[in-house]
């Protein structure tokens, strides 16, 4: 379909072993969508040592290359276990292999190759690939990009050579402004979501989960245990809701970071009853059965892997998803929540995709009472919440990976001299219909007092209208 080949370099990837955060989601979804659109795509990542070193997917158009597996066998605790050894092996072995096995044959055939490096781990590799491309005289056929998803380990990036070697991109205007401080004027290409997030939800699964907590005020937060994610703010807000007798139920899914112990300690200190939930399986029914025995708790510490079907139903069914980061390069959870018609409470840094008050709520402070005020207000029977949920879905449709690739990435590559490629005639903004849970009907049965009558007991924080 096209003579353009994409090569994506990333430490994280789609394997459970390789998936530690938003980066694994990004590169997995991006590479899969490129392949579905007809592009030959290669994804290099630190893969599960028990899986094949090379695997073909999407009818052979997507090739997964699991790198450093011989090291990963000695480090079973995930992609960043033994990180330095993996990085050094990656930098030594990957560029020459890429040169001989992919770049040389493609250039000889007259094709164009787009190499995209992700995050600081790949910066040195991109510089090395640029040197070999220049030495071989392949500059017209091989285009190098390097993308920043966060500022993590920016101090380890050799910015001078990297600026010369590659076109630098990032995921939001916020990140672009931050990178000006490093002498870099990055191009903004936002993250996307798979089109599967816009498919109608399975009504039976939604009802099955919702029935567990139909009489509770429900919130969810899915993020790494990192101070930037403002877990303390979320926990303190739930504790205040409990004090107001609003019967909150807080679904918390963090990571393996040490900050998690501090978050759970804070929850206990604030009087929240915490239950730990484990399950094994991607089905919504599996999650429901794991939750059912511990519904008397205030906070559920989810310790299993939340599959896409489970996240979609959870984000839709709860009253609000707390994506309330203080520093957020992009905010993928907020966008995922919007795509299923959920209510996202996001921060105000990198969430370029949302319009405050129209399709999501933007939290302006670190004051937990701002969460309490907005959640309670959203549960008032005015119809505003359902309008927000519908607007959220329409907004999210503009940020599918297919839309981002067609509308932003490909025009940008054409500016770099990449040949034009075929584009789909499908509308970028068609949103499949799905039922929206009636929030006003639910709000009437919550707690010991009607929430909208209790608004006088929840004063607005300073600066919040």
C-alpha positions in Angstrom: 0.0 0.0 0.0 2.9 2.4 0.7 6.7 2.5 0.2 7.0 4.0 3.7 8.3 1.8 6.5 8.1 2.8 10.2 10.6 1.7 12.8 9.7 2.5 16.4 12.3 2.2 19.2 11.1 2.1 22.8 12.2 0.5 26.0 8.5 -0.2 26.9 6.2 -2.3 24.7 3.0 -4.3 24.6 4.1 -7.3 26.6 3.0 -7.4 30.3 6.7 -7.7 31.1 7.4 -4.5 29.1 4.4 -2.5 30.2 5.2 0.0 33.0 3.2 3.1 32.1 1.8 5.2 29.3 4.8 4.7 27.0 4.0 1.0 26.6 0.4 1.8 25.7 1.5 4.6 23.3 4.0 2.5 21.2 1.8 -0.6 21.2 -1.3 1.3 19.9 0.7 3.5 17.5 2.5 0.6 15.9 -0.7 -1.5 15.6 -2.6 1.4 14.0 0.2 2.1 11.5 0.1 -1.5 10.5 -3.7 -1.6 10.2 -3.4 1.5 7.9 -1.1 -0.6 5.5 2.4 0.5 6.6 5.1 -2.0 7.3 5.9 -1.3 10.9 8.7 -2.6 13.2 8.5 -2.1 17.0 11.7 -2.7 19.0 11.4 -3.0 22.8 12.7 -4.8 25.9 10.5 -7.9 25.5 9.4 -10.8 27.7 12.2 -13.3 27.7 9.8 -16.2 27.5 8.2 -15.0 24.2 9.6 -15.2 20.6 12.4 -12.8 19.8 10.4 -11.8 16.6 6.7 -12.0 16.2 4.5 -11.0 13.2 1.1 -9.4 13.8 -1.6 -7.6 11.8 -1.3 -9.9 8.9 2.5 -9.6 8.8 2.6 -5.8 8.6 3.7 -5.4 12.2 6.8 -7.1 13.5 7.6 -7.1 17.2 11.3 -7.3 18.0 11.9 -8.2 21.6 15.4 -7.0 22.4 17.8 -7.8 25.3 16.0 -11.0 26.1 19.2 -12.7 27.2 19.5 -10.0 29.9 15.9 -10.0 30.8 16.1 -13.7 31.7 18.2 -12.7 34.7 15.8 -9.8 35.6 12.3 -11.1 35.9 10.7 -8.1 37.5 9.9 -6.2 34.3 11.4 -3.8 31.7 13.3 -1.6 34.2 14.8 -4.4 36.2 18.5 -4.4 35.2 17.8 -1.2 33.3 21.4 0.0 32.8 22.7 -3.3 31.4 19.8 -3.4 29.0 20.4 0.1 27.9 24.1 -0.5 27.2 23.4 -3.7 25.3 20.6 -1.9 23.3 22.9 0.9 22.3 25.7 -1.5 21.3 23.7 -4.1 19.3 20.6 -2.5 17.9 21.9 0.2 15.5 24.2 -2.1 13.5 21.4 -4.8 13.3 19.0 -2.2 12.1 21.5 -1.0 9.5 22.0 -4.4 7.9 18.6 -6.0 8.4 16.2 -3.2 7.6 17.7 0.0 6.5 20.1 -1.3 3.8 17.4 -3.5 2.1 14.8 -0.7 2.2 17.1 1.9 0.8 18.3 -0.5 -1.9 14.6 -0.9 -2.9 14.1 2.9 -3.1 11.8 2.9 0.0 11.6 5.5 2.7 12.1 4.6 6.4 10.8 6.6 9.3 12.7 5.8 12.6 11.0 7.1 15.7 12.9 6.9 19.0 11.0 7.2 22.3 12.3 8.7 25.5 15.8 9.2 26.8 16.7 5.5 26.6 16.8 5.8 22.8 18.5 9.2 22.4 22.0 7.7 22.0 20.7 5.1 19.6 19.1 7.8 17.4 22.4 9.7 17.3 24.3 6.5 16.4 21.8 5.7 13.6 22.1 9.2 12.2 25.9 8.7 12.0 25.6 5.5 10.1 22.9 7.0 7.8 25.2 9.9 7.0 28.2 7.6 6.4 26.1 5.5 4.0 24.6 8.5 2.2 21.0 7.5 3.0 19.8 10.9 4.2 17.1 11.1 1.5 15.6 7.7 2.4 15.9 7.6 6.2 14.2 10.2 8.4 14.9 10.2 12.1 12.5 11.5 14.8 12.9 11.5 18.6 9.9 11.9 20.8 9.7 13.0 24.4 6.7 11.8 26.4 8.0 13.2 29.7 10.9 15.1 31.2 12.2 12.0 33.0 16.1 11.8 32.8 16.3 14.9 30.5 19.6 15.5 32.2 21.0 12.4 30.6 20.1 13.4 27.1 23.0 14.8 24.9 20.8 17.6 23.4 23.3 19.1 21.0 24.0 16.0 18.9 20.4 14.9 19.2 19.1 18.1 17.8 21.4 17.7 14.8 20.6 14.0 14.4 16.8 14.0 14.5 13.6 16.1 14.3 12.4 16.3 17.9 8.7 15.9 18.7 6.7 15.8 21.9 3.1 15.1 23.0 1.6 18.5 24.2 2.1 22.2 24.2 3.0 22.0 27.8 5.9 19.7 27.0 6.9 22.0 24.1 7.2 24.9 26.5 9.2 22.9 29.0 11.6 21.8 26.3 12.3 25.4 25.3 14.3 25.5 28.5 16.6 22.9 27.0 17.1 24.8 23.8 14.7 22.6 21.9 11.8 23.7 19.7 9.9 20.5 19.5 7.0 19.7 17.1 3.8 18.7 18.9 2.2 15.4 17.8 -0.4 14.3 20.4 -1.0 10.9 21.7 -4.0 8.9 20.5 -6.2 6.1 21.5 -7.2 3.0 19.6 -10.5 3.2 17.8 -11.7 0.3 19.9 -12.1 2.7 22.8 -15.0 4.3 20.9 -16.9 1.1 20.3 -20.2 0.8 22.1 -19.8 -0.6 25.6 -21.2 -4.0 26.5 -24.4 -3.0 28.3 -24.5 -6.2 30.4 -21.0 -5.6 31.7 -21.8 -2.0 32.6 -24.9 -3.0 34.5 -23.1 -5.9 36.2 -20.4 -3.6 37.6 -22.8 -0.6 38.3 -25.1 -2.8 40.4 -22.3 -3.4 42.9 -22.2 0.2 43.9 -25.5 1.8 42.7 -25.9 3.5 46.1 -22.3 4.7 46.5 -20.4 7.8 45.3 -17.7 6.1 43.1 -14.4 7.4 42.0 -11.4 5.7 40.2 -7.8 6.6 39.8 -5.3 4.7 37.6 -1.8 6.1 37.6 1.8 5.3 38.8 2.4 5.9 42.5 4.2 9.1 41.9 3.9 12.4 43.9 3.2 14.2 40.6 0.0 12.2 40.2 -1.4 13.8 43.4 -2.5 10.6 45.1 -2.6 12.4 48.4 -5.0 14.9 47.0 -7.3 12.1 45.8 -7.2 10.2 49.1 -7.8 13.3 51.1 -10.8 14.1 48.9 -12.3 10.6 49.5 -11.7 11.0 53.3 -13.6 14.3 53.2 -16.5 12.7 51.3 -16.6 10.0 53.9 -16.8 12.7 56.6 -19.7 14.3 54.8 -21.5 10.8 54.9 -21.5 10.6 51.0 -20.4 6.9 51.2 -17.5 7.1 48.7 -16.0 4.0 47.1 -12.6 4.7 45.6 -11.0 2.3 43.0 -7.2 2.9 43.1 -4.8 1.2 40.7 -1.2 2.3 41.2 2.1 0.7 40.3 5.0 -0.9 42.1 6.6 2.4 43.1 7.6 3.0 46.7 5.3 6.0 47.0 2.4 3.5 47.1 3.2 2.7 50.7 3.0 6.4 51.6 -0.4 6.7 49.8 -1.9 3.6 51.6 -0.5 4.9 54.9 -2.1 8.3 54.3 -5.4 6.5 53.6 -5.3 4.6 56.9 -4.3 7.7 58.7 -7.3 9.6 57.3 -9.7 6.9 58.5 -10.3 5.1 55.3 -10.9 1.4 55.3 -8.7 -0.1 52.6 -9.2 -3.5 51.0 -6.7 -5.1 48.6 -8.2 -6.7 45.5 -6.5 -9.3 43.3 -7.8 -11.1 40.2 -6.5 -12.9 37.2 -8.2 -12.5 33.8 -9.3 -9.7 31.4 -13.0 -10.2 31.7 -15.3 -7.7 33.5 -17.0 -10.6 35.3 -13.6 -11.6 36.8 -13.1 -8.1 38.2 -16.7 -7.9 39.5 -16.3 -11.2 41.5 -13.0 -10.0 43.0 -14.7 -6.7 44.1 -17.9 -8.2 45.5 -16.6 -9.5 48.9 -15.0 -6.2 49.9 -17.7 -3.6 49.1 -17.8 -2.5 52.7 -14.4 -0.8 52.3 -13.9 2.9 51.4 -10.8 2.3 49.1 -10.1 -0.7 46.9 -6.4 -1.1 46.1 -6.6 -2.9 42.8 -3.6 -5.2 42.4 -4.3 -7.0 39.2 -3.8 -6.0 35.6 -6.7 -3.9 34.3 -7.4 -5.0 30.8 -8.8 -2.6 28.2 -12.4 -4.0 28.6 -12.2 -3.7 32.3 -10.8 -0.1 32.2 -13.5 0.9 29.6 -16.4 -0.3 31.8 -14.9 1.0 35.0 -14.2 4.5 33.6 -17.7 4.7 32.3 -19.5 3.3 35.3 -17.9 5.4 38.1 -19.1 8.9 38.9 -15.7 10.4 38.2 -12.2 9.3 37.2 -9.5 11.3 39.0 -6.7 12.0 36.5 -5.7 14.9 38.7 -2.0 15.1 38.1 -0.1 18.2 39.1 2.4 17.7 36.3 1.1 15.8 33.3 2.9 15.7 29.9 -0.3 14.5 28.2 -2.9 12.7 30.3 -3.8 9.5 28.5 -6.2 8.2 31.3 -8.2 11.4 31.0 -8.6 10.9 27.2 -9.5 7.2 27.7 -12.2 8.2 30.2 -13.7 10.7 27.8 -13.7 8.2 25.0 -16.2 5.9 26.9 -18.4 8.8 28.0 -16.8 9.0 31.4 -16.3 12.0 33.6 -12.7 13.0 33.8 -11.2 15.3 36.4 -7.9 16.3 35.0 -5.0 18.6 35.9 -4.2 21.7 33.9 -0.8 21.1 32.3 -0.6 18.8 29.3 -4.2 17.9 28.7 -4.5 19.9 25.5 -7.4 17.7 24.2 -10.0 18.9 26.7 -12.1 22.0 27.1 -12.8 22.7 30.8 -16.4 22.4 31.7 -17.5 21.2 28.3 -16.1 17.7 28.0 -14.1 17.3 31.3 -13.3 19.2 34.5 -9.9 20.9 34.9 -8.7 21.1 38.5 -6.8 24.3 39.1 -5.3 23.6 42.6 -4.0 20.8 44.7 -6.8 21.4 47.3 -8.8 18.2 47.8 -11.9 20.2 48.4 -11.9 21.2 44.7 -12.4 17.5 43.9 -15.2 17.2 46.5 -17.0 20.3 45.2 -16.9 19.3 41.6 -17.9 15.7 42.1 -20.8 16.6 44.2 -21.9 19.3 41.8 -21.7 16.8 38.9 -24.2 14.6 40.6 -26.8 17.3 40.8 -29.9 16.4 38.6 -29.5 19.2 36.0 -28.5 17.2 33.0 -25.2 18.9 32.8 -23.3 15.7 33.5 -24.9 13.7 30.7 -24.1 16.6 28.3 -20.5 16.5 29.5 -20.3 12.8 28.9 -21.6 13.1 25.4 -19.3 16.0 24.6 -16.4 14.0 26.0 -17.0 11.2 23.5 -17.1 13.6 20.6 -13.9 15.2 21.6 -12.1 11.8 22.1 -13.1 10.8 18.5 -10.7 13.5 17.3 -7.8 11.8 19.1 -7.9 8.2 17.8 -4.5 7.2 16.5 -5.9 7.0 13.0 -7.0 10.6 13.2 -3.7 11.7 14.7 -1.7 9.9 12.0 -3.9 11.1 9.1 -4.4 14.6 10.3 -1.1 15.5 12.0 1.7 13.0 11.6 1.5 12.4 7.8 1.3 16.1 6.9 4.3 16.7 9.1 6.2 13.9 7.4 5.3 15.4 4.0 7.0 18.6 5.1 10.1 16.6 5.8 10.0 15.3 2.2 8.4 11.9 2.8 6.2 10.8 -0.2 2.5 11.3 0.1 0.7 8.2 1.2 -2.9 6.9 0.7 -5.5 8.1 3.3 -8.7 6.7 4.4 -11.9 8.2 3.2 -13.6 7.4 6.5 -14.7 10.3 8.7 -12.3 11.1 11.5 -15.1 12.1 13.8 -17.8 9.4 13.6 -18.6 8.4 17.1 -20.5 5.1 17.7 -23.5 5.5 19.9 -23.7 4.0 23.3 -26.0 4.3 26.3 -25.1 6.8 29.0 -25.9 6.0 32.6 -28.4 8.4 34.1 -26.4 10.2 36.7 -29.3 12.3 38.1 -31.3 9.1 38.8 -28.3 7.6 40.6 -27.6 10.8 42.6 -31.0 10.7 44.2 -30.3 7.5 46.1 -26.7 8.4 47.2 -25.8 8.9 50.8 -28.0 9.9 53.7 -28.7 13.4 52.2 -29.5 14.3 48.6 -26.2 15.5 47.2 -27.6 18.6 45.5 -29.1 19.7 48.9 -25.8 19.1 50.5 -23.9 21.5 48.2 -24.2 24.2 50.9 -22.1 22.0 53.1 -19.3 21.7 50.5 -18.0 25.2 50.0 -16.2 26.0 46.7 -12.4 26.3 47.1 -10.9 29.7 46.4 -11.0 30.5 42.7 -13.6 27.8 41.9 -16.9 29.1 40.6 
